[in-house]
Every structure is written in C-alpha cells, then in structure tokens.
Amino acid sequence: MNERSKHGSYWIGTRVLILSVLTTFFVCLVSALIFLSAMDKYELIGFPLGYLILSNGLIILAVGLVFWFVDRQHRLDHKHRMIEDI
C-alpha cells in the first residue's frame, strides 16, 4: 500500500466517523423537538420532561458522543499508524 492510499483510507474513516457522530446528534435533536409537546405532558422533579431532555439530555448525549468519538479516532489512528506523541 503506498503512502497516498494509506492517508486516503485514514481520512475516509475519519470522515465517516465524524458524520456518524453528527448524524446521531442531529437525529436525536430533531426527534426531541418533534416529540417535545407530547413529552411536556409529563413532569419529572417538577419540570416538564421535554424541557429536561432538551436542556440536560442533549448535553449528556453530546459529551458521550465526544468521548465515543475520541475512543474510535484513537483506534483508527492506531490502525493506520498515525499515532501522535504528546
């Protein structure tokens, strides 16, 4: 495998990874917005459920996706031997 195709497959893997993370986040965001009025009928700790999911749930999801992305990117770096020394 030459150097050019090695870097090409690495960047394709990175793009697929970031697109999967962004797609997951935006699907969850749109789903939460679509079902917001239905979820606001229920309360949890005195707050409407839709509010709690949009304010706290999406932040937790975003942080979780960042950690998942970092782990998968680290594996991809090792697979293609693109390891950075810190």
C-alpha positions as CSV (number, residue, x, y, z in Angstrom):
1,M,0.0,0.0,0.0
2,N,1.5,3.3,-1.0
3,E,1.6,6.4,1.2
4,R,-1.2,8.2,-0.7
5,S,-3.8,5.4,-0.4
6,K,-2.8,4.9,3.3
7,H,-3.7,8.5,4.1
8,G,-6.8,8.4,1.8
9,S,-8.3,5.4,3.7
10,Y,-7.4,7.2,7.0
11,W,-9.2,10.3,6.1
12,I,-12.2,8.4,4.7
13,G,-12.5,6.6,8.0
14,T,-12.3,9.9,9.9
15,R,-15.0,11.5,7.8
16,V,-17.3,8.5,8.2
17,L,-16.7,8.7,11.9
18,I,-17.5,12.4,12.3
19,L,-20.5,12.1,10.0
20,S,-21.9,9.3,12.1
21,V,-21.5,11.3,15.3
22,L,-23.1,14.4,13.8
23,T,-25.9,12.4,12.3
24,T,-26.6,10.7,15.6
25,F,-26.7,14.0,17.4
26,F,-29.0,15.7,14.9
27,V,-31.4,12.8,14.7
28,C,-31.7,12.9,18.5
29,L,-32.2,16.6,18.5
30,V,-34.9,16.6,15.8
31,S,-36.6,13.7,17.5
32,A,-36.7,15.5,20.8
33,L,-38.1,18.6,19.1
34,I,-40.8,16.6,17.3
35,F,-41.9,14.9,20.4
36,L,-41.4,18.0,22.7
37,S,-45.1,18.8,23.1
38,A,-46.0,15.2,23.9
39,M,-43.2,14.9,26.5
40,D,-44.2,18.2,28.2
41,K,-47.4,16.5,29.4
42,Y,-45.3,14.5,31.9
43,E,-43.2,16.0,34.7
44,L,-40.0,14.8,36.4
45,I,-38.8,16.6,39.5
46,G,-41.3,19.3,38.9
47,F,-40.1,20.2,35.4
48,P,-41.7,19.2,32.1
49,L,-40.0,16.1,30.6
50,G,-39.4,17.8,27.2
51,Y,-37.5,20.6,28.8
52,L,-35.3,18.2,30.8
53,I,-34.5,16.2,27.8
54,L,-33.6,19.2,25.6
55,S,-31.7,21.0,28.3
56,N,-29.8,18.2,30.1
57,G,-30.3,15.1,27.9
58,L,-28.8,16.5,24.8
59,I,-25.8,17.9,26.7
60,I,-25.1,14.5,28.2
61,L,-25.6,12.9,24.8
62,A,-23.1,15.4,23.2
63,V,-20.5,14.7,25.9
64,G,-21.0,11.0,25.5
65,L,-20.6,11.3,21.7
66,V,-17.4,13.3,22.2
67,F,-15.9,10.5,24.4
68,W,-17.0,7.8,21.9
69,F,-15.5,9.8,19.0
70,V,-12.2,10.2,20.8
71,D,-12.0,6.5,21.5
72,R,-12.9,5.5,17.9
73,Q,-10.5,8.0,16.5
74,H,-7.7,6.7,18.7
75,R,-8.4,3.2,17.4
76,L,-8.4,4.5,13.8
77,D,-5.1,6.2,14.5
78,H,-3.5,3.0,15.7
79,K,-4.9,1.0,12.9
80,H,-3.4,3.3,10.3
81,R,-0.2,4.0,12.4
82,M,-1.0,7.7,12.6
83,I,-0.2,7.9,16.3
84,E,0.8,11.3,17.7
85,D,3.2,11.6,20.6
86,I,2.1,14.0,23.2
